[in-house]
Amino acid sequence: LITDPAQAAAQAVKMAMEGKVRTLDGVEIDISVQTICCHGDTPGAEKIVRTVREALEKAGVAVKSLRDWLPAQ
């Protein structure tokens, strides 16, 4: 669980832009990212989400609500 906003933002941008994530043991693996979630009960969640969103937008990633991303039912 990442609780540092800058670290969370850096990881989110790397996941979205490069399709990579570093595991707990330091191995970088390929992933396919379509959504990023933040646990609302994490201390400082609001700051984490704000920082992640700003970093993603600055990197040119389209940030959408889940409602806008899911197909209409």
LINNORSUL-V145022 format. One record per backbone hydrogen bond with DSSP energy under -1.0 kcal/mol. CO is the residue of the C=O (numbers start at 0). NH is the residue of the N-H. Records with the same first field share a line. If there is no record, write none. Layout:
CO = NH  NH
This chain:
3 = 7
4 = 8
5 = 9
6 = 10
7 = 11
8 = 12
9 = 13
10 = 14
11 = 15
12 = 16
13 = 17  19
14 = 18
18 = 30
20 = 28
22 = 25
26 = 22
28 = 20
38 = 41
41 = 44
43 = 47
44 = 48
45 = 49
46 = 50
47 = 51
48 = 52
49 = 53
50 = 54
51 = 55
52 = 56
53 = 57
54 = 58
55 = 60
56 = 59
64 = 68
65 = 69
